[in-house]
Amino acid sequence: MMHEPLRILVPMHETLMPPDSIKGLTDQQIQPWKMEYDILRTLEALKHEVKAVGICDRVEVLDQAIEEFRPQVVFNLVEEFHANALFSPHVASFFELKKVRYTGCNPLGMMLSNDKGLSKKILAYHGIRVPEFMVIPMKAKVRRPEGLEFPLFVKSLTDDGSVGISQASIVHNDEQLEQRVEFVRKLTGKPVIAEQYIEGKDIYVAVLGNRKLRTFTPWELILTNLPEGAPNIATGRVKWSLGYQESVGVKTCPATLSAREARALSRLSTSIYRHLCLSGYARLDFRVDPQGRSYLLEANPNPNLSYGEDFAESAEHAGMSYEVLLQTILELALTYRPWK
């Protein structure tokens, strides 16, 4: 793979700065910063000049790193600022104000996608199937619209990473709904969305590009050892607890779709990507019901890029190695010009 070596700044949360070596560490110890480690070591293996910088709540740290290192591109791994994921688009805005090229999504696409209610309204306007839903602000009483029927899935309006999601997130009556809304509001300090629970397959589609888009192999989450009657949902423990993943038999693999269904899902994904003004790369999370109808649950700009995770595995299955994936993301950043 021929490319010019680049000077790359890699900002991330200061608690996720990885060590130089993972020798002697367990998978559970590595997990919190695995993505950061994988990306840094791979960029170095690609012969780029790489500098990592940890930030938390001081933009001057990032500003100083840019002024001193003078990166040709920033590989943006910042997922929150001031401990708030809603501020992550403003970090991308900072790069644009500095006229620094950066990987991943633009600020507008991040803001539209981070609000699950707003993104669903935009997609519904364009005729794209999403679950029926209601948004419950922090101080508001829970008043379920007459047409919104149980079961409902209750989660934070703006948090990702399955924060606050468990088997109890699916509610079957108004009492359970009110209790779960209060639980999520207290846990996250954020408004809540309660949406129609769609029975079916959990399928993720990885999308890469700015104007010209590419989708990779649709990827499916399967829980092979769930207790009888338990719903197949990506809870916090499914995503982050290696022990629990083993106990419920977490398996991710190419989705069981026909070629026609896969093509239709690819076309749908690129439409969603454009309607939400996304750029760089994103993962779209769908629920496909037994009738084959696809519902967009969430759009995730700048998703997990760890080696072996859904996005990278999907790209690998479609013929793009991890090294080529990261290099392509860099090249997309170099050609994206928000200030021109």
C-alpha positions as CSV (number, residue, x, y, z in Angstrom):
1,M,0.0,0.0,0.0
2,M,1.8,3.1,-1.3
3,H,1.1,6.4,0.5
4,E,3.0,9.5,1.6
5,P,3.8,9.5,5.4
6,L,1.7,12.0,7.2
7,R,2.1,14.0,10.4
8,I,-1.0,12.9,12.4
9,L,-2.4,14.2,15.7
10,V,-4.6,11.8,17.5
11,P,-6.7,13.4,20.2
12,M,-8.7,11.2,22.7
13,H,-10.0,11.4,26.2
14,E,-7.1,11.6,28.6
15,T,-8.2,8.5,30.5
16,L,-8.0,6.5,27.3
17,M,-4.4,7.2,26.4
18,P,-3.0,3.6,25.9
19,P,0.3,2.3,27.0
20,D,3.1,1.5,24.5
21,S,2.7,-2.2,25.1
22,I,-0.2,-4.5,26.1
23,K,2.1,-7.4,27.1
24,G,0.8,-9.1,30.2
25,L,-2.6,-7.3,30.2
26,T,-6.0,-9.1,30.1
27,D,-8.6,-8.5,27.4
28,Q,-10.8,-6.8,30.1
29,Q,-8.0,-4.5,31.1
30,I,-7.3,-3.6,27.4
31,Q,-11.0,-3.1,26.4
32,P,-11.6,0.5,27.5
33,W,-8.8,1.9,25.3
34,K,-8.4,-0.9,22.7
35,M,-9.6,1.3,19.8
36,E,-7.1,4.0,20.7
37,Y,-4.3,1.5,21.0
38,D,-5.2,-0.3,17.7
39,I,-5.4,2.9,15.7
40,L,-2.1,4.4,17.1
41,R,-0.1,1.3,16.6
42,T,-1.5,0.7,13.1
43,L,-0.9,4.3,12.0
44,E,2.7,3.9,13.3
45,A,3.0,0.6,11.4
46,L,1.9,2.5,8.2
47,K,5.0,4.7,8.8
48,H,3.1,7.9,9.7
49,E,4.4,10.3,12.3
50,V,1.9,10.0,15.1
51,K,1.3,12.1,18.2
52,A,-1.4,11.2,20.7
53,V,-2.8,13.9,23.0
54,G,-5.2,13.4,25.9
55,I,-7.9,16.0,26.5
56,C,-10.8,16.3,28.9
57,D,-12.2,19.8,29.5
58,R,-9.5,22.2,28.3
59,V,-9.6,23.2,24.7
60,E,-6.2,25.0,25.1
61,V,-4.5,21.6,25.4
62,L,-5.8,20.6,22.0
63,D,-4.9,24.1,20.6
64,Q,-1.4,23.9,21.9
65,A,-0.9,20.4,20.4
66,I,-2.0,21.7,17.0
67,E,0.2,24.8,17.2
68,E,3.3,22.8,18.3
69,F,2.9,19.6,16.2
70,R,1.4,21.2,13.1
71,P,-0.4,18.1,11.9
72,Q,-1.4,17.5,8.3
73,V,-4.5,15.8,9.6
74,V,-6.1,15.0,12.9
75,F,-7.4,11.4,13.5
76,N,-10.3,12.5,15.7
77,L,-11.1,10.0,18.6
78,V,-12.8,12.6,20.9
79,E,-16.2,11.2,21.9
80,E,-17.0,13.7,24.7
81,F,-15.8,17.0,26.2
82,H,-16.6,18.2,29.7
83,A,-17.9,14.6,30.2
84,N,-20.7,15.3,27.7
85,A,-21.0,13.5,24.4
86,L,-23.2,16.3,23.1
87,F,-20.1,18.5,23.0
88,S,-18.2,16.2,20.7
89,P,-19.5,18.0,17.5
90,H,-18.0,21.3,18.9
91,V,-14.5,19.6,18.9
92,A,-14.9,19.0,15.2
93,S,-16.1,22.6,14.8
94,F,-12.9,23.7,16.5
95,F,-10.8,21.8,13.9
96,E,-12.8,23.6,11.2
97,L,-12.2,27.0,12.8
98,K,-8.5,26.2,12.9
99,K,-8.7,25.0,9.3
100,V,-7.2,21.7,10.3
101,R,-8.3,18.6,8.3
102,Y,-9.8,15.8,10.5
103,T,-11.2,12.3,10.2
104,G,-14.8,11.3,10.8
105,C,-18.0,13.2,10.7
106,N,-18.7,16.9,10.3
107,P,-20.3,18.8,13.2
108,L,-23.8,19.0,11.6
109,G,-24.0,15.3,10.9
110,M,-22.9,14.6,14.5
111,M,-25.5,16.9,16.0
112,L,-28.4,15.5,13.9
113,S,-27.4,11.9,14.7
114,N,-26.7,12.4,18.4
115,D,-30.4,13.4,19.0
116,K,-32.3,10.2,18.3
117,G,-35.6,11.9,18.2
118,L,-34.5,14.6,15.7
119,S,-32.8,12.1,13.4
120,K,-36.0,10.0,13.4
121,K,-38.1,13.0,12.5
122,I,-35.8,13.9,9.6
123,L,-35.9,10.3,8.2
124,A,-39.6,9.9,8.7
125,Y,-40.1,13.1,6.6
126,H,-38.1,11.5,3.8
127,G,-40.3,8.3,4.0
128,I,-37.7,6.1,5.7
129,R,-39.1,3.6,8.2
130,V,-38.3,4.3,11.8
131,P,-40.0,3.1,15.0
132,E,-42.9,5.2,16.3
133,F,-41.6,7.1,19.3
134,M,-42.0,9.8,22.0
135,V,-39.4,12.1,23.6
136,I,-39.7,12.8,27.3
137,P,-37.8,15.9,28.4
138,M,-36.1,16.0,31.8
139,K,-38.9,17.7,33.8
140,A,-41.9,16.5,31.8
141,K,-44.5,14.1,32.9
142,V,-44.8,10.9,31.0
143,R,-47.8,11.1,28.7
144,R,-47.9,8.3,26.2
145,P,-49.7,9.3,22.9
146,E,-52.7,7.1,22.2
147,G,-51.3,5.6,19.1
148,L,-48.0,4.6,20.6
149,E,-48.5,1.0,21.6
150,F,-46.6,-1.4,23.9
151,P,-44.0,-2.9,24.1
152,L,-41.8,0.2,24.1
153,F,-38.0,0.4,24.3
154,V,-36.8,3.1,26.7
155,K,-33.3,4.7,26.5
156,S,-31.4,8.0,26.7
157,L,-32.2,10.4,23.9
158,T,-28.5,11.3,23.3
159,D,-26.2,8.8,25.0
160,D,-24.7,5.9,23.0
161,G,-22.7,2.8,23.9
162,S,-25.9,1.2,25.3
163,V,-25.8,3.4,28.4
164,G,-28.7,2.5,30.7
165,I,-29.9,-0.3,28.4
166,S,-30.8,-3.7,30.0
167,Q,-33.6,-6.3,29.6
168,A,-35.7,-3.9,31.8
169,S,-35.5,-1.3,29.0
170,I,-38.5,-3.0,27.3
171,V,-41.7,-2.0,29.0
172,H,-45.2,-3.4,28.7
173,N,-47.5,-0.9,30.5
174,D,-47.7,2.7,31.6
175,E,-46.4,2.0,35.1
176,Q,-43.3,0.3,33.8
177,L,-42.8,3.1,31.3
178,E,-42.9,5.8,34.0
179,Q,-40.5,3.9,36.2
180,R,-38.0,3.2,33.5
181,V,-38.1,6.8,32.2
182,E,-37.3,8.0,35.7
183,F,-34.5,5.5,36.0
184,V,-32.9,6.5,32.8
185,R,-33.2,10.3,33.6
186,K,-31.6,9.8,37.0
187,L,-28.8,7.6,35.6
188,T,-27.9,9.8,32.6
189,G,-29.2,13.3,33.4
190,K,-30.5,13.4,29.9
191,P,-34.0,13.4,28.2
192,V,-35.4,10.0,27.3
193,I,-36.8,8.4,24.1
194,A,-39.4,5.6,24.3
195,E,-39.8,3.9,20.9
196,Q,-41.8,1.0,19.5
197,Y,-39.9,-2.2,20.2
198,I,-39.3,-4.0,16.9
199,E,-38.9,-7.8,17.2
200,G,-36.3,-9.0,14.8
201,K,-32.6,-9.1,13.8
202,D,-30.0,-6.6,15.0
203,I,-28.1,-5.6,11.8
204,Y,-25.4,-3.0,11.4
205,V,-24.3,-1.4,8.2
206,A,-20.9,0.4,7.9
207,V,-20.8,3.3,5.5
208,L,-17.6,5.1,4.4
209,G,-17.3,8.3,2.3
210,N,-18.1,11.9,1.9
211,R,-19.8,12.4,-1.5
212,K,-19.0,9.0,-3.0
213,L,-20.2,6.4,-0.6
214,R,-19.4,2.8,0.0
215,T,-21.2,0.3,2.2
216,F,-19.7,-2.9,3.6
217,T,-21.1,-6.3,4.4
218,P,-24.2,-6.0,6.7
219,W,-23.2,-7.3,10.1
220,E,-25.5,-9.1,12.5
221,L,-25.5,-9.4,16.3
222,I,-26.7,-12.8,17.5
223,L,-27.0,-13.9,21.1
224,T,-26.9,-17.7,20.9
225,N,-27.4,-18.6,24.6
226,L,-30.1,-16.1,25.8
227,P,-32.5,-17.3,28.6
228,E,-35.8,-18.5,27.1
229,G,-38.1,-15.5,26.3
230,A,-35.3,-12.9,26.8
231,P,-35.2,-10.3,23.9
232,N,-32.3,-10.2,21.6
233,I,-31.0,-6.6,22.4
234,A,-27.6,-5.0,22.7
235,T,-27.6,-4.2,26.4
236,G,-24.7,-2.5,28.2
237,R,-23.4,-5.8,29.4
238,V,-23.6,-7.3,25.9
239,K,-21.4,-4.5,24.7
240,W,-18.9,-4.1,27.5
241,S,-18.8,-7.2,29.8
242,L,-16.6,-9.9,28.3
243,G,-17.8,-12.4,30.9
244,Y,-21.4,-11.7,30.1
245,Q,-20.7,-11.9,26.4
246,E,-19.4,-15.4,26.9
247,S,-22.3,-16.5,29.0
248,V,-25.0,-15.4,26.5
249,G,-23.0,-16.5,23.5
250,V,-22.5,-13.2,21.7
251,K,-21.7,-13.7,18.0
252,T,-21.2,-11.2,15.3
253,C,-21.1,-12.3,11.7
254,P,-22.3,-11.4,8.2
255,A,-26.1,-10.9,8.3
256,T,-28.3,-13.7,6.9
257,L,-29.7,-11.7,4.0
258,S,-30.4,-12.5,0.4
259,A,-28.4,-10.6,-2.2
260,R,-31.5,-8.6,-3.0
261,E,-32.1,-7.7,0.6
262,A,-28.4,-6.8,1.1
263,R,-28.5,-4.4,-2.0
264,A,-31.7,-2.8,-0.7
265,L,-30.2,-2.3,2.7
266,S,-27.1,-0.8,1.1
267,R,-29.2,1.7,-0.9
268,L,-31.3,2.6,2.2
269,S,-28.1,3.1,4.2
270,T,-26.6,5.6,1.7
271,S,-29.9,7.5,1.6
272,I,-30.0,7.8,5.4
273,Y,-26.3,8.8,5.5
274,R,-27.0,11.7,3.1
275,H,-30.3,12.8,4.8
276,L,-28.4,13.1,8.1
277,C,-25.5,15.0,6.5
278,L,-23.0,12.4,7.6
279,S,-19.4,12.3,6.4
280,G,-16.2,10.3,6.9
281,Y,-17.6,7.1,8.3
282,A,-20.7,5.9,10.3
283,R,-22.4,2.8,11.5
284,L,-26.2,2.5,10.9
285,D,-28.1,0.3,13.4
286,F,-31.2,-1.4,12.0
287,R,-33.8,-3.8,13.3
288,V,-35.1,-6.1,10.5
289,D,-38.5,-7.6,11.4
290,P,-39.7,-11.1,10.4
291,Q,-41.4,-9.6,7.4
292,G,-38.1,-8.2,6.2
293,R,-38.9,-4.6,6.9
294,S,-35.8,-2.5,8.0
295,Y,-36.2,0.1,10.7
296,L,-33.4,2.5,11.4
297,L,-32.8,2.6,15.2
298,E,-29.7,4.8,15.4
299,A,-27.1,6.4,13.2
300,N,-23.6,6.4,14.8
301,P,-21.1,8.8,13.3
302,N,-17.4,8.0,14.3
303,P,-18.3,4.5,15.6
304,N,-15.9,2.1,17.3
305,L,-12.9,1.4,14.9
306,S,-11.2,-1.3,17.1
307,Y,-9.6,-4.1,15.1
308,G,-12.0,-7.0,15.3
309,E,-15.1,-4.9,16.1
310,D,-18.2,-4.7,13.8
311,F,-17.0,-1.8,11.5
312,A,-13.6,-3.2,10.8
313,E,-14.8,-6.8,10.5
314,S,-17.5,-5.8,8.0
315,A,-14.9,-3.9,6.0
316,E,-12.5,-6.9,6.2
317,H,-15.3,-9.2,4.9
318,A,-15.8,-6.9,2.0
319,G,-12.1,-7.0,1.1
320,M,-10.7,-3.9,2.9
321,S,-8.0,-4.7,5.5
322,Y,-7.8,-2.8,8.7
323,E,-4.7,-0.9,7.5
324,V,-6.4,0.1,4.2
325,L,-9.5,1.1,6.2
326,L,-7.6,3.6,8.4
327,Q,-5.6,4.9,5.4
328,T,-8.8,5.4,3.5
329,I,-10.3,7.3,6.4
330,L,-7.2,9.6,6.4
331,E,-7.5,10.2,2.7
332,L,-11.2,11.1,3.1
333,A,-10.2,13.7,5.7
334,L,-7.6,15.1,3.4
335,T,-10.1,15.7,0.6
336,Y,-12.9,17.1,2.8
337,R,-12.9,21.0,2.7
338,P,-15.7,22.5,4.9
339,W,-14.2,25.9,4.7
340,K,-14.2,26.1,0.9
